[in-house]
Amino acid sequence: MNKKNDSSILITGSSRGIGAAIARVCHQEGFNVILHGRSKSQDLLNLAEELNSKIIYFDVTNEVELKNSLKQITKLNTLINCAGINISKPFNDLSKADWQSVYDVNVFGLVNVIKYTYPILKKNQLSRIINISSVKGINSSVGRAAYSSSKAAVINITSSLAKEFAPKIIVNCISPGFTKTEMTEKTWSERIKNQVGSILLDRIADPKEIAEVVLFLCSEKCNYITGQNIIVDGGFSIKNV
């Protein structure tokens, strides 16, 4: 049986992958989980039924839609920014539209959600923002210029907002390495398979392993960590220094 917890958590991009895993582990710890999707999907509806959670719908790039949807939330303790997209192409094949799409969601979309949840978060004695970046935001690879640079921006935004929002809101970042999700499966290739050999633990992560670290940052066990980027990559970044 779940522990009772008065804290409410909004997780953007929570229909699948890491976002869904975060929703499950937070629910198991008794948090009131609010799910998010850009539009209705069976995955999201199934998850909401499983967790008995509320869903709010908005496109992170649409400020009007975002503001209107957030009117449904009167209490919020933690925001977890998990919504993101990936376009993997050689640099010279990336169009302006590709760059715009990646930055609109991964950077400007994240900024929009933070901007419009801030008035709710600041009502609490202590609130939390957790941004999901990527190990590629630290050490990129061929074909990842747009995605990796957008995730590097997320890490930098985290550091900046931790300073600006202290002491009322603590802001941290998680940078996962290779994780078994629908996104990585779509871009899987022999090159990426070969990179698994560059991970010290010799395997990719399960989404729940990323979610457990996020759970720690959501909990009262973490009241004195802010402005940090926590790398959860099985030793990939260490091995490849």
C-alpha positions in Angstrom: 0.0 0.0 0.0 1.3 3.5 -0.9 2.5 5.9 1.7 0.3 9.0 2.0 2.0 12.1 0.8 0.6 15.6 0.4 3.1 16.6 -2.3 1.9 17.0 -5.9 4.2 16.4 -8.8 3.7 17.4 -12.4 5.7 15.3 -14.9 5.8 16.6 -18.5 6.1 14.0 -21.2 4.9 11.3 -18.9 3.1 8.9 -21.4 6.1 6.7 -22.0 9.8 6.0 -21.3 11.5 7.8 -18.5 8.5 10.1 -17.8 6.2 7.1 -17.2 8.8 5.4 -15.1 9.1 8.5 -12.9 5.3 8.6 -12.6 5.2 5.0 -11.4 8.0 5.3 -8.7 6.6 8.6 -7.4 3.1 7.1 -7.2 4.5 4.1 -5.3 6.0 6.5 -2.7 2.6 8.1 -2.2 3.1 11.3 -4.2 0.1 12.8 -5.9 1.2 12.5 -9.6 -0.2 14.8 -12.3 0.5 13.4 -15.8 1.0 15.4 -18.9 0.7 14.8 -22.7 0.5 17.0 -25.7 -2.6 15.1 -26.8 -4.6 12.1 -25.8 -2.9 8.7 -26.2 -3.8 5.3 -25.1 -0.5 4.9 -23.3 -1.3 8.0 -21.2 -4.9 7.0 -20.6 -3.7 3.5 -19.4 -1.1 5.0 -17.1 -3.6 7.4 -15.6 -6.0 4.6 -14.9 -3.1 2.5 -13.4 -2.0 5.3 -11.1 -5.5 6.9 -10.6 -3.9 10.2 -11.7 -5.1 13.4 -13.3 -3.9 14.2 -16.8 -3.5 17.7 -18.2 -3.0 18.3 -21.9 -0.9 21.0 -23.5 1.8 21.6 -26.1 4.8 22.9 -24.3 5.5 25.3 -27.2 2.0 26.9 -27.0 2.0 29.4 -24.2 -1.7 30.2 -24.4 -2.6 26.5 -24.2 -0.1 25.9 -21.4 -1.4 28.8 -19.3 -5.0 27.7 -19.7 -4.2 24.0 -18.8 -2.3 25.0 -15.7 -5.4 26.7 -14.3 -6.4 23.1 -13.4 -3.6 23.0 -10.9 -3.9 24.8 -7.6 -1.2 23.1 -5.7 2.2 22.0 -6.9 5.3 21.0 -5.0 7.5 19.6 -7.7 7.9 20.1 -11.5 9.7 17.4 -13.5 10.5 18.5 -17.1 10.7 15.3 -19.1 9.2 16.3 -22.4 11.7 16.2 -25.2 12.3 15.2 -28.8 15.4 14.0 -30.7 16.4 14.5 -34.3 19.5 12.6 -35.2 21.1 13.6 -38.5 24.5 14.5 -39.8 25.1 18.2 -39.3 24.9 19.2 -43.0 21.6 17.4 -43.3 19.9 19.3 -40.4 17.5 21.8 -41.8 16.5 25.1 -40.0 13.1 23.4 -39.3 15.0 20.5 -37.6 16.9 22.9 -35.3 13.8 24.9 -34.6 11.8 21.8 -33.7 14.4 20.5 -31.3 14.9 23.8 -29.5 11.2 24.7 -29.4 10.5 21.6 -27.3 13.7 20.8 -25.5 14.7 24.4 -24.5 11.9 26.9 -25.1 9.2 24.4 -24.1 11.0 23.6 -20.9 11.4 27.4 -20.2 7.6 27.9 -20.9 6.6 25.3 -18.4 8.9 26.6 -15.7 7.7 30.2 -16.3 4.1 29.4 -15.9 4.4 26.9 -13.0 6.7 29.2 -11.0 3.8 31.3 -9.5 2.3 28.0 -8.1 5.6 26.5 -7.0 6.8 29.7 -5.1 3.7 29.4 -2.7 5.4 26.6 -0.9 8.1 26.8 1.8 10.3 24.6 -0.4 9.6 23.5 -4.0 11.6 21.6 -6.5 12.3 21.7 -10.3 14.0 18.7 -11.8 15.1 18.9 -15.5 15.9 15.9 -17.6 18.9 16.5 -19.8 21.2 13.9 -21.3 24.8 12.7 -21.1 24.9 13.9 -24.7 24.6 17.4 -23.3 28.0 16.9 -21.8 29.8 14.8 -24.5 28.1 14.7 -27.9 28.5 12.4 -30.8 28.2 12.3 -34.6 24.7 13.2 -35.7 23.6 14.7 -32.4 24.5 18.4 -32.8 20.9 19.7 -32.5 19.8 17.4 -29.7 23.0 17.5 -27.7 23.3 21.3 -27.8 19.7 21.6 -26.7 20.4 19.3 -23.7 23.5 21.3 -22.9 21.3 24.4 -22.7 19.0 22.5 -20.2 22.0 21.9 -17.9 23.0 25.6 -18.1 19.4 26.8 -17.4 19.3 24.5 -14.3 22.4 26.2 -12.9 21.1 29.7 -13.6 17.7 29.1 -12.1 19.1 27.4 -9.0 20.8 30.7 -8.2 17.8 32.8 -9.2 15.1 30.8 -7.4 17.0 30.1 -4.2 16.1 29.5 -1.4 12.4 28.9 -2.1 12.9 26.5 -5.0 15.7 24.0 -5.5 16.6 23.2 -9.1 18.5 20.2 -10.2 19.1 18.2 -13.4 19.5 14.6 -14.3 21.6 13.5 -17.3 20.8 9.9 -18.3 23.0 7.9 -20.5 21.8 5.2 -22.9 18.3 4.2 -21.6 15.9 1.6 -23.0 13.0 3.8 -24.2 10.9 4.1 -27.3 13.0 7.1 -28.4 16.3 5.2 -28.2 14.8 2.2 -29.9 13.7 4.4 -32.9 17.2 5.7 -33.3 19.0 2.4 -32.5 21.8 1.5 -34.9 25.0 -0.6 -35.0 27.0 2.5 -34.0 24.9 2.9 -30.9 25.0 -0.8 -30.1 28.8 -0.7 -30.3 28.8 2.2 -27.8 27.3 0.0 -25.2 30.8 -1.5 -25.0 31.9 1.9 -23.9 29.8 1.8 -20.7 31.6 0.6 -17.6 28.6 -1.4 -16.4 28.4 -2.9 -19.9 24.6 -2.4 -20.4 22.1 0.3 -21.0 19.8 1.6 -18.2 16.3 0.6 -17.4 14.0 3.7 -17.2 13.2 2.8 -13.6 16.9 3.3 -12.7 16.7 6.9 -13.9 13.4 7.3 -12.1 14.8 6.2 -8.8 17.4 9.0 -8.8 14.7 11.5 -9.7 12.6 10.2 -6.8 15.5 10.9 -4.4 15.6 14.5 -5.7 11.8 14.8 -5.1 12.1 13.5 -1.5 12.8 15.2 1.8 16.1 13.3 1.8 17.2 15.9 -0.7 16.8 19.4 0.8 20.4 20.6 0.5 21.2 19.9 -3.1 20.6 22.5 -5.8 22.1 23.6 -9.1 23.5 20.2 -9.7 23.6 18.0 -12.8 23.6 14.3 -11.8 24.9 12.0 -14.4 23.3 8.5 -14.5 25.1 6.8 -17.3 26.6 3.5 -16.0 30.1 5.0 -16.2 29.9 6.0 -19.9 31.3 9.5 -19.4 34.1 8.3 -17.1 35.2 5.5 -19.4 35.4 7.9 -22.4 37.3 10.7 -20.8 
